[in-house]
Amino acid sequence: MKQTLLIELLTEELPPKALERLSTVFANEVFTILREQELANEDSICTPFATPRRLALTITNIESQQADRVIERKGPAVAAGVDAEGKPSKALEGFMRGAGVTVEQLQRSNDNKTEYFVARLEKKGQPLDVYLADIITQSLKKLPVPKLMRWGDSDHQFVRPVHGLIMLHGDRIVPGEVLGLQSGRLTSGHRFLHTGAMQVVSADSYEETMTNGKVIASFEERRTRIDEHLKAKAHALNARINPSDGLLDEVTALVEWPVVYVGKFEEEYLEVPQECLILTMQQNQKYFPLLDSDGKLLNKFLIVSNMQVDNPKHIIDGNQRVVRPRLADARFFFNQDRKLTLESRVAKMGSVIYHNKLGTQLQRVERITNLAGAIAHQLNAEKSVTELAARLAKADLTTDMVGEFPELQGIMGRYYALHDGESQVVADAIAAHYHPRFSGDTLPQGAVACAVALADKLDTLVGIYGIGLVPTGDKDPFGLRRHALGVLRILIETPLALPLDTLLELCKEGFTNQQSLSTGIESLHLRNFAWDSVVADVHGFMLDRLRGYLRERDYSSDEIEAVVCQNPTRLDLVIPRLKAVCIFRKLPEAAALAAANKRIQNILKKTAKIEADIQYELLQEGAECVLYVQVQTIAPMVEAKMENQDYAAALTLLASTRTTVDEFFDKVMVMAEDPAVRNNRLALLQKLGGLMNQVADISKLAT
């Protein structure tokens, strides 16, 4: 008989940041095993529930008992299963023992390739009661829990102590034991708004029962309600909520019956940079700061409480009383930090180790400063201003505010630089040199900021890659993939006409020069540094990131490979080249020319490079004479288009050779017996191939 199945584990408060994932994995694991056991079917619907004190789920259309089944087990091939006399081989005997059958019970089957033995076993269906407790136990073991705990005198382990277990099939209790608890139908409502145990009459009445106990069991429904109430309160105050990644989910995992209240703090705290106040309210107190229409912080915030009361004054007052010391700490840090200039803090970084093989933070700052100055020179930016910004960029790492909130590095440096009297350009470059910090983040603006940001990221890439700490799998502790993507985005999206290989060479020189100088600083331990290959290695690593970046921009794999396989160094020209390839491949001549280009490359791969020029007097066939004339005619035209970066026009010119190229391959034997004639034809193909592949390797489009 099909009924809804309910499972609930009543626990102590679960980790809020992990709650939603724990719930999802638990529900999916249980559902998957029930499907495998043919107790759930394709019409069954699984609904997870999660509150701070429970993991639960319901699944519709669960059978009370499995149907009788025939299980088929595939054995060895007939040829290997019997010997010449027809007796079972050892392989077949082992299979029969494992399946519990005799030779007479074996059948034969054929998959159109091999005939093999089959054991078909009838298995009587078992009731749900036999499996359910074990299914839950198996599923709990697969939860992403980093650390388990024991409670009481029990040997059972879970992320938090478990105090109750419900297993209902319809309105029937499914007997069983999980984590030392016997199943029943009793649960608890809200810790404060409901007293006494609650009885769940049936699986289908679970949500209604929980609502009566002042618990919104659905994580999704609770999150939606909180979001709606937050927005309504903010709207009523003519304000908007400061965005925060993950805070809504975390608060949803902390409450069972959410109510939103408005709190305030003294306006005097607004003299502190609002990023500091916002971070302390969000991280430490889980409040939602409010901004005005211009994005300026208000002295009001929203509290998501787990208590609904007629007079919330004591709740609001309590939260306001708690937040004041946090804001006071932020103000204290801010005032103390400003007593020292950023310049005076630079020397302190000489005692801070960046990496034991790469020296101190001060050594790193010196490398970044020199590299940023060199990049600024290439960008025609003020070198002295850029070097000053780079020198001060890391100084806020020694401040109390950044020590308390590492997320504010760069941001606080900007405030402190302005307080020290530095220019707006320097201050903005300090704040922006970490950007982009994540996918979709803003880019540094202006040549000075771009130079400092590039220098910072390139120093990390070359240094960490050079000492062999290359990202593997999903492990990337130094964020090299993020740094690489940041460099790509700055070069491509700004765009900047800076050759990547030149930047990497300049960065590498920063390490070698610093190692050889006697600066009074502890020398770098770079004996094992992969100097010879680090530029090529990092370039290749970044081109792999470039492929992923371009795929996200909806270019096809063959279009991307046509451009990236040429190991481009001017990354600002990659997108224009790709756009030209996309235009070219829509031309009617594109497929034939791509195939011809592939043929040319295959021929040239098998021969040595021809150094001699094409000699017209050695051309014998009419088709090769026509091709020669056309190549000579369009070559300067293509070069001019390339010079002007008009890549689409260059490829369109090459498309005009399609008929001539086809005629050449139809009527001309490239590998002629006469060496002089053969080499002349190869030189002609070499010239044509060089023209074709200036924009991209169009042979990659020949799919």
C-alpha positions in Angstrom: 0.0 0.0 0.0 1.4 3.4 -1.0 1.6 6.1 1.7 3.7 9.2 2.5 6.8 8.4 4.5 8.0 10.8 7.2 11.5 10.7 8.8 12.5 13.2 11.4 15.6 13.4 13.6 15.2 15.8 16.6 18.6 17.2 17.6 20.5 19.9 19.5 21.2 23.1 17.5 22.8 22.1 14.2 25.7 24.1 12.5 23.8 26.9 10.8 26.2 27.3 7.8 25.9 23.6 7.0 22.2 23.1 7.8 20.8 23.4 4.3 23.4 21.2 2.7 23.0 18.6 5.5 19.2 18.5 4.8 19.6 18.2 1.1 22.2 15.4 1.2 20.2 13.5 3.8 17.0 13.6 1.8 18.7 12.7 -1.5 20.6 9.8 0.1 17.4 8.3 1.6 15.4 8.8 -1.5 18.1 7.3 -3.7 18.3 4.1 -1.6 14.5 3.7 -1.5 14.4 4.0 -5.3 17.1 1.3 -5.5 15.1 -1.0 -3.3 12.0 -0.3 -5.4 10.1 1.1 -2.5 9.9 4.5 -4.1 9.0 5.1 -7.8 9.2 7.8 -10.4 6.0 9.3 -9.1 7.4 9.7 -5.6 8.2 13.3 -4.5 10.9 14.0 -1.9 10.6 17.1 0.3 13.4 18.0 2.7 12.8 19.9 5.9 15.4 21.6 8.1 15.3 23.8 11.2 18.0 24.5 13.8 16.9 21.5 15.8 15.8 18.9 13.2 16.5 17.2 9.9 13.4 15.8 8.3 11.9 14.7 5.0 8.7 13.3 3.5 8.5 11.1 0.4 5.1 10.4 -1.3 4.0 7.1 -2.8 6.2 4.8 -0.7 5.4 1.1 -0.9 4.8 -0.8 2.3 6.5 -3.8 0.8 8.6 -4.6 -2.2 7.2 -6.5 -5.1 8.6 -10.0 -5.7 11.5 -9.7 -8.1 13.7 -11.7 -10.4 17.3 -10.7 -10.0 19.6 -11.5 -12.9 23.3 -12.1 -12.3 25.6 -12.3 -15.3 28.2 -15.0 -15.2 31.3 -16.0 -17.3 31.2 -16.5 -21.0 30.1 -20.0 -22.1 33.4 -20.5 -23.8 35.3 -19.8 -20.6 32.6 -21.5 -18.4 33.0 -25.1 -19.6 36.0 -27.2 -20.7 36.3 -29.4 -23.7 34.4 -32.1 -22.0 31.5 -29.8 -21.0 32.4 -29.7 -17.3 32.2 -26.4 -15.4 35.4 -24.5 -15.2 36.7 -23.1 -11.9 35.4 -19.6 -12.9 31.9 -21.0 -13.4 32.0 -23.0 -10.2 32.9 -19.8 -8.3 30.1 -17.9 -9.9 27.6 -20.7 -9.0 28.7 -20.7 -5.4 28.4 -16.9 -5.2 24.9 -17.0 -6.8 23.8 -20.1 -4.8 22.7 -22.1 -7.9 23.5 -25.4 -9.6 24.4 -26.0 -13.2 20.8 -27.1 -13.9 19.5 -23.7 -12.8 21.8 -21.7 -15.1 20.5 -20.2 -18.2 22.3 -18.7 -21.3 22.0 -15.3 -22.8 23.5 -13.5 -25.7 24.4 -9.8 -26.1 25.1 -10.1 -29.9 28.8 -10.4 -29.1 29.2 -13.2 -26.5 27.1 -16.0 -25.1 27.3 -16.1 -21.4 25.8 -17.9 -18.4 23.0 -16.2 -16.4 21.6 -17.0 -13.0 18.0 -15.8 -12.5 17.0 -15.7 -8.9 13.5 -15.1 -7.5 13.6 -12.8 -4.5 10.5 -12.3 -2.4 9.7 -8.7 -1.6 10.5 -7.5 1.9 8.5 -5.0 3.9 9.6 -1.3 4.3 10.1 -2.1 8.0 13.1 -4.3 7.2 15.0 -1.6 5.4 14.1 1.8 6.7 16.3 2.1 9.9 19.4 0.8 7.9 18.6 3.2 5.1 18.6 6.1 7.5 21.8 4.9 9.2 23.6 4.6 5.8 22.4 8.0 4.7 23.6 9.7 7.9 27.1 8.3 7.4 27.3 10.0 4.0 26.5 13.5 5.3 29.2 16.1 4.8 30.1 16.4 8.5 33.7 17.3 9.3 33.6 16.4 13.0 31.3 14.0 14.8 30.5 14.0 18.5 29.2 11.5 21.2 26.7 12.3 23.9 25.8 10.8 27.2 27.2 7.3 27.8 26.4 6.3 24.2 28.9 5.2 21.5 26.7 6.6 18.7 28.1 9.6 16.8 26.5 12.5 14.9 27.2 16.2 14.3 25.0 17.0 17.3 23.2 15.0 20.0 20.0 13.4 18.7 17.0 13.2 21.1 14.1 12.0 19.0 13.3 9.8 15.9 10.1 9.7 13.9 9.5 7.1 11.2 5.9 7.2 9.9 4.4 5.4 6.9 1.1 7.1 6.5 -0.2 7.1 10.1 1.7 3.9 11.1 4.9 4.0 13.1 7.6 2.1 11.2 9.5 0.2 14.0 13.3 0.5 14.0 16.3 2.0 15.8 18.6 4.7 14.6 21.5 6.2 16.7 20.2 4.3 19.7 16.7 5.8 19.5 13.4 3.8 18.9 11.1 5.4 16.4 7.8 7.0 17.5 5.6 9.9 16.6 6.5 12.5 19.2 8.4 15.7 18.4 9.0 19.1 19.9 7.7 22.5 18.8 9.4 25.9 19.2 11.7 25.9 22.2 10.1 28.9 23.8 6.8 29.6 22.0 5.4 26.0 22.5 5.5 23.8 25.5 5.3 20.0 25.8 5.7 17.3 23.2 3.6 17.2 20.0 2.2 14.1 18.4 2.5 13.7 14.6 -0.7 11.8 13.6 0.4 11.1 10.0 3.2 11.8 7.6 0.9 14.1 5.5 0.1 16.2 8.6 3.7 16.9 9.5 4.0 20.5 8.2 0.6 21.5 9.8 1.6 19.9 13.1 4.9 21.9 13.1 3.2 25.1 12.2 0.9 24.6 15.2 4.0 24.2 17.3 5.3 27.6 16.0 7.9 26.0 13.7 8.2 26.5 10.0 9.7 23.2 9.0 10.6 24.1 5.4 14.0 25.8 5.1 12.9 27.3 1.7 9.6 28.6 3.1 11.4 30.1 6.1 14.0 31.8 4.0 11.3 33.3 1.7 9.3 34.6 4.7 12.4 36.2 6.2 13.3 37.8 2.9 9.8 39.2 2.4 9.6 40.6 5.9 13.1 42.2 5.6 12.2 43.9 2.4 8.9 45.1 3.7 10.5 46.6 6.9 13.2 48.3 4.8 10.7 49.7 2.4 8.7 51.1 5.3 11.8 52.9 6.5 12.6 54.3 2.9 15.8 52.2 3.0 17.4 49.2 1.4 19.2 46.2 2.8 23.0 46.0 2.3 23.6 42.8 0.3 25.5 40.0 2.0 26.4 36.6 0.6 25.1 33.8 2.8 23.7 35.9 5.6 20.1 35.2 4.7 20.8 31.4 4.6 22.7 31.6 7.9 19.9 33.5 9.7 17.3 31.1 8.2 19.2 28.3 9.9 19.2 30.0 13.2 15.4 30.5 13.7 12.3 28.4 13.6 9.6 31.1 13.8 11.2 34.3 12.3 10.1 37.8 13.2 11.8 41.0 12.0 12.4 43.9 14.3 14.2 47.3 13.8 17.1 48.3 15.9 19.1 51.5 16.1 22.5 52.8 17.2 23.9 56.2 18.0 24.7 58.4 14.9 28.2 59.2 16.3 29.4 55.7 15.2 28.7 56.7 11.5 32.1 58.6 11.6 33.7 55.1 11.3 33.9 53.9 7.7 30.6 52.2 6.9 32.3 49.0 5.6 33.6 48.4 9.2 30.2 48.9 10.8 28.5 46.8 8.2 30.9 43.9 8.6 30.7 43.9 12.4 26.9 43.9 12.3 26.7 41.2 9.7 29.5 38.9 10.9 29.3 39.2 14.6 25.6 39.9 15.2 23.9 38.6 12.1 22.0 41.9 11.6 21.0 43.4 8.3 22.4 46.9 8.0 20.2 49.5 6.2 21.3 52.0 3.5 19.7 55.1 2.1 19.0 55.7 -1.6 22.6 56.9 -2.1 24.1 53.8 -0.5 25.0 55.5 2.7 24.7 53.5 5.9 21.9 54.5 8.3 22.0 54.2 12.0 19.3 51.5 11.8 19.5 47.7 11.3 17.1 44.8 11.0 17.0 41.9 13.5 15.7 38.5 12.6 14.4 37.1 16.0 13.2 33.7 16.9 10.6 35.2 19.2 7.2 36.6 18.4 6.0 38.7 21.3 3.4 41.4 21.7 5.9 43.9 23.0 9.4 43.3 21.5 11.0 46.3 23.4 13.2 44.0 25.5 14.3 42.1 22.5 15.2 45.3 20.6 16.9 46.9 23.6 18.9 43.8 24.2 20.2 43.7 20.6 21.0 47.4 20.6 22.8 47.0 23.9 24.9 44.1 22.4 25.8 45.8 19.2 27.2 49.0 20.9 30.4 47.4 22.2 31.1 46.0 18.7 30.7 49.4 17.1 32.8 50.9 19.8 35.5 48.4 19.1 35.4 49.3 15.4 35.7 53.0 16.3 38.6 52.3 18.6 40.5 50.3 16.0 39.9 53.0 13.4 41.1 55.8 15.7 44.2 53.8 16.8 45.2 52.8 13.3 45.2 56.4 12.1 47.8 57.3 14.7 50.4 55.7 12.4 50.8 56.5 8.7 50.8 53.7 6.2 54.4 54.7 5.2 55.5 54.1 8.8 53.9 50.7 8.7 55.8 49.5 5.6 59.0 48.6 7.5 57.0 46.4 10.0 56.3 44.0 7.2 59.9 43.0 7.2 59.1 40.9 10.3 56.1 39.2 8.7 56.9 36.0 6.6 55.0 35.9 3.3 56.3 32.4 2.5 59.4 30.6 3.9 60.7 30.2 0.4 59.7 33.6 -0.9 60.8 35.8 2.0 59.0 38.5 4.0 56.0 40.7 3.1 58.5 43.6 2.8 60.4 41.7 0.2 57.2 41.0 -1.6 56.2 44.7 -1.4 59.6 45.7 -3.0 59.0 43.2 -5.9 55.5 44.4 -6.4 56.6 48.1 -6.3 59.3 47.5 -9.0 57.0 45.5 -11.2 54.1 48.0 -10.9 56.5 50.8 -11.9 57.6 48.8 -15.0 54.0 48.2 -16.0 53.1 51.8 -15.4 55.9 52.8 -17.8 54.4 50.6 -20.5 51.0 52.2 -19.9 52.4 55.7 -19.9 51.2 56.2 -16.4 53.1 58.1 -13.7 55.7 55.7 -12.5 56.4 57.5 -9.1 52.7 57.6 -8.2 52.3 53.9 -9.2 55.3 52.8 -7.1 54.0 54.8 -4.1 50.6 53.1 -4.4 52.2 49.7 -4.7 54.5 50.4 -1.7 51.6 51.3 0.5 49.1 48.7 -0.8 49.9 46.0 1.8 50.6 48.3 4.8 47.1 48.0 6.2 47.7 44.3 6.9 49.5 45.5 10.1 46.4 47.5 11.3 44.1 46.4 14.1 41.0 46.8 11.9 42.3 44.5 9.2 43.6 42.1 11.9 40.0 41.9 13.2 38.3 41.9 9.7 40.7 40.5 7.0 37.9 41.2 4.5 38.7 44.9 4.8 42.2 44.7 3.5 42.7 47.3 0.8 39.4 49.0 1.8 41.0 50.3 5.0 44.2 51.1 3.2 42.3 53.6 1.1 40.8 55.3 4.1 44.1 55.5 5.9 45.9 56.8 2.8 43.4 59.6 2.4 43.9 60.4 6.1 47.6 60.5 5.6 47.2 63.1 2.8 47.9 60.8 -0.1 46.3 61.5 -3.5 42.9 60.1 -4.5 44.7 58.1 -7.3 47.0 56.4 -4.8 44.2 55.7 -2.3 41.9 54.2 -5.0 44.7 52.0 -6.3 45.3 50.6 -2.8 41.6 49.7 -2.5 41.4 48.2 -6.0 44.6 46.2 -6.1 42.9 43.1 -4.8 40.2 43.3 -7.5 38.6 41.3 -9.0 38.3 39.2 -5.9 35.6 36.9 -7.2 33.7 36.2 -10.4 31.8 39.2 -11.6 33.7 41.6 -9.2 34.6 45.1 -10.4 38.0 45.7 -12.1 40.6 48.3 -11.1 40.0 51.6 -12.8 42.8 53.7 -14.3 46.3 52.8 -15.3 47.8 53.2 -11.9 45.3 50.9 -10.2 45.6 48.3 -13.0 49.4 48.4 -12.8 49.4 47.7 -9.0 46.7 45.0 -9.3 48.6 43.2 -12.1 51.8 43.4 -10.2 50.2 41.9 -7.0 48.6 39.0 -8.9 51.6 38.2 -11.1 54.0 38.1 -8.1 51.8 35.5 -6.5 51.4 33.5 -9.7 55.1 33.4 -10.6 56.3 33.0 -7.0 54.0 30.3 -5.8 54.0 28.5 -9.2 57.8 28.7 -9.2 58.3 26.9 -5.9 56.2 24.0 -7.1 52.9 24.7 -5.3 50.8 24.1 -8.5 47.0 23.7 -8.0 45.9 20.1 -8.2 42.3 19.0 -8.6 40.2 21.2 -6.4 43.1 22.2 -4.2 44.3 25.7 -4.7 45.3 27.1 -1.3 47.0 30.2 -2.7 44.1 31.1 -5.1 46.3 30.9 -8.2 43.2 30.2 -10.4 41.6 33.3 -9.0 44.7 35.4 -9.5 45.1 34.1 -13.1 41.5 35.0 -13.9 42.0 38.4 -12.4 45.0 39.1 -14.7 43.0 37.8 -17.7 40.0 40.0 -16.9 42.1 43.2 -16.4 44.0 42.6 -19.7 41.0 41.6 -21.7 38.2 43.7 -20.4 40.0 47.0 -19.7 41.6 46.4 -22.3 45.4 46.7 -21.9 47.9 46.3 -24.8 50.4 44.5 -22.6 52.1 41.2 -23.8 51.6 38.6 -21.1 55.0 36.9 -21.7 56.7 40.3 -21.2 54.9 40.8 -17.9 55.9 37.3 -16.7 59.5 37.9 -17.6 59.5 41.2 -15.7 58.0 39.5 -12.7 60.6 36.7 -12.8 63.4 39.2 -13.0 62.0 40.7 -9.8 62.8 37.5 -7.9 66.2 36.9 -9.5 67.3 40.5 -8.9 66.1 40.5 -5.3 68.0 37.3 -4.6 71.3 38.7 -5.9 71.1 42.0 -4.1 72.6 42.5 -0.7 69.7 44.5 0.8 70.2 43.7 4.5 67.0 41.6 4.3 67.2 37.8 4.8 68.0 36.3 1.4 65.4 34.4 -0.5 65.5 30.6 -0.5 65.1 30.1 -4.3 67.6 27.3 -5.0 64.8 25.0 -6.0 62.9 27.7 -7.9 61.9 26.5 -11.4 63.4 29.6 -13.1 64.0 28.1 -16.6 60.4 27.1 -17.2 58.3 29.3 -14.9 57.3 31.9 -17.6 56.2 29.2 -20.0 54.5 27.2 -17.2 52.5 30.1 -15.9 51.6 31.2 -19.4 50.3 27.8 -20.1 48.4 27.7 -16.8 46.8 31.1 -17.7 45.8 30.0 -21.2 43.9 27.0 -19.6 42.1 29.5 -17.4 41.5 31.6 -20.6 39.7 28.7 -22.3 37.3 28.4 -19.3 36.8 32.2 -19.3 35.9 32.2 -23.0 33.6 29.2 -22.7 31.6 31.1 -20.1 31.2 33.8 -22.8 29.5 31.3 -25.0 32.2 30.7 -27.6 32.4 27.2 -28.9 35.4 24.9 -28.1 36.7 24.8 -31.7 36.5 28.6 -32.0 38.4 29.1 -28.7 41.0 26.5 -29.7 41.6 28.2 -33.1 42.8 31.3 -31.2 44.2 30.0 -28.0 46.3 27.2 -29.6 48.5 29.9 -31.0 49.6 30.8 -27.5 48.6 34.4 -27.7 50.4 36.9 -25.5 48.4 40.0 -26.4 45.2 38.9 -24.5 43.4 42.1 -25.3 43.3 40.9 -28.9 41.8 37.5 -28.2 38.2 38.6 -28.2 38.5 40.6 -31.4 40.1 37.6 -33.1 37.4 35.3 -31.8 34.7 37.6 -33.1 36.4 37.5 -36.5 36.5 33.7 -36.4 32.8 33.6 -35.7 32.1 35.9 -38.7 34.4 33.8 -40.9 32.9 30.5 -40.1 29.5 31.7 -41.3 30.9 32.3 -44.8 30.0 29.7 -47.4 33.8 29.2 -48.1 34.7 28.6 -44.5 34.4 24.9 -44.2 36.3 24.2 -47.4 39.1 26.6 -46.5 39.4 25.1 -42.9 39.7 21.7 -44.5 42.3 23.0 -47.0 44.2 24.6 -44.1 44.3 21.4 -42.2 45.6 19.6 -45.3 48.3 22.3 -45.8 49.4 21.9 -42.2 49.5 18.1 -42.5 51.7 18.3 -45.6 54.1 20.9 -44.0 54.4 18.9 -40.8 56.1 16.1 -42.8 58.7 18.4 -44.5 61.4 20.7 -43.4 60.7 24.4 -43.4 61.5 26.0 -46.8 63.7 29.0 -46.4 63.9 29.9 -50.1 61.4 32.3 -51.7 58.8 31.2 -54.3 60.3 31.1 -57.8 57.8 31.9 -60.5 59.8 30.2 -63.2 59.5 26.9 -61.4 55.7 27.0 -61.5 54.5 24.5 -64.1 50.8 23.9 -63.7 48.2 26.6 -64.5 46.5 26.1 -61.1 49.6 26.8 -59.1 50.4 29.9 -61.2 46.9 31.3 -60.5 47.3 30.5 -56.8 50.7 32.2 -56.7 49.3 35.3 -58.3 46.4 35.5 -55.9 48.6 34.9 -52.9 51.0 37.7 -54.0 48.0 40.0 -54.6 46.2 39.5 -51.3 49.3 39.2 -49.0 49.9 42.9 -48.6 46.2 43.5 -48.3 45.9 40.9 -45.5 49.0 42.4 -43.8 47.4 45.8 -43.9 44.2 44.5 -42.3 46.2 42.7 -39.6 48.1 45.9 -38.9 44.8 47.7 -38.3 43.5 44.8 -36.3 40.7 44.4 -38.7 40.7 40.6 -38.3 37.3 39.9 -39.9 38.3 41.7 -43.1 41.6 39.8 -43.2 39.7 36.4 -43.0 37.1 37.6 -45.6 40.0 38.3 -48.0 41.4 34.8 -47.4 37.9 33.4 -48.1 38.2 34.7 -51.6 40.9 32.2 -52.3 38.6 29.2 -51.8 38.1 28.3 -55.5 41.8 28.8 -56.3 42.9 26.6 -53.4 40.4 23.9 -54.4 41.7 24.0 -58.0 45.3 23.8 -56.8 44.7 20.6 -54.7 42.6 19.0 -57.5 45.2 19.5 -60.3 48.6 19.9 -58.7 50.8 17.2 -57.2 52.6 18.9 -54.4 55.2 16.2 -53.7 56.6 16.3 -57.3 59.6 14.1 -58.2 61.8 17.1 -59.1 63.1 18.4 -55.7 63.2 22.0 -57.0 59.6 21.9 -58.1 58.5 20.2 -54.9 60.2 22.7 -52.7 58.7 25.6 -54.7 55.2 24.2 -54.2 55.9 23.7 -50.5 57.1 27.3 -50.3 53.8 28.4 -51.9 51.7 26.4 -49.4 53.9 27.7 -46.6 53.2 31.2 -47.7 49.4 30.5 -48.0 49.3 28.8 -44.6 51.1 31.6 -42.9 48.5 34.1 -44.3 45.6 31.9 -43.3 46.7 31.4 -39.7 47.6 35.0 -38.8 44.3 35.6 -37.1 43.7 32.1 -35.9 44.4 28.5 -36.8 41.3 28.0 -38.9 42.1 24.3 -39.4 40.6 23.9 -35.9 37.2 24.7 -37.4 37.4 21.7 -39.8 35.2 19.4 -37.7 
